[in-house]
Amino acid sequence: MERNLGIIAEYNPFHNGHLYHIKKAKEKTGATSVVCVMSGNFVQRGETSLVNKWTKAKMALENGVDLVLELPTLYSISSAENFARWSREDNGGNGRYYRYIIWNRNRRY
């Protein structure tokens, strides 16, 4: 049975703690795939990301994430509460808050 794991992250930049988190979360949940909702070029509190969103997505994909979705800037520069809230809400099922898929293991968008 396939199981998906959702992670909300910034990966600014990706480090060994993030890798540990992904591995342990997959292990504990039995997930077969990982979807990450991630900030783009701007992070919480409106700071500029240390690396661009394409590099962050690539680092995530090279370390166990299967699909990266960008959280729009309006929400990613918000407080931690709003960052998390808009990362998980889908506005009644239409998914309009996710700007686009940044990258998956098989194809860059």
ABEGO torsion letter per residue (X at the ends): XBBBBBBBBAGOBBBAAAAAAAAAAAAAAGBABBBBBBBBABBBGGBBBABBAAAAAAAAAAAGBABBBBBBAAAAABBAAAAAAAAABAGGGAGAABABBABBAABBX
